[in-house]
Amino acid sequence: MIIRVQHEDFDSAALQRELTAGRSDVGAIASFIGLVRDVEGESLQKMTLEHYPGMTEKALKGIADRAAERWQVLDLAIIHRIGALEPADQIVLVMVLSAHRGDAFAACEFIMDYLKTEAPFWKKETSGKASKWVEARKSDLFAQKKWDK
């Protein structure tokens, strides 16, 4: 399991090679890469992500552990960037290895839904107009609730 919170960009192909090196039991890899996007009509200049070192990594590991308990996960990675990012920059990567695609897809989606609602990151968007802290969206909370079934 790889959990990283970092300023540097990430290389998903290199991470995939790292996770699969020497393995022949992987039948599926599901991954998600989130990008910083310009909010319609806002002219986003940058998004600044802050976190609480130590607490953040522990929270990410907890989310990963819950996914691994629920689905047949062979290995996984969560990479989340911090610092100042611009539109189109990579911000987050979740990669899940499993023997079967269903487990890989479900675990990947679960992890992303929980990252959006439970990971202790604080995001500030700066546009030509002003800066504002980003609140959790109702749609993110709704997406997380579907896993309570």
Buried (B, 14 or more C-beta within 10 A) or exposed (E): EBBBBEEEEBEBEEBBEEBBEEEEEBEBBBBBEBEBEBEEEBEBBBBBBEBEEEEBBEBBEBBBEBBBEEBBBBBBBBBBBBBBBEBEBBBBBBBBBBBEEEBBBBBBBBBBBBBBBBBEBEBBBBBEEEEEEEEEEEEBEEBBEEBEE
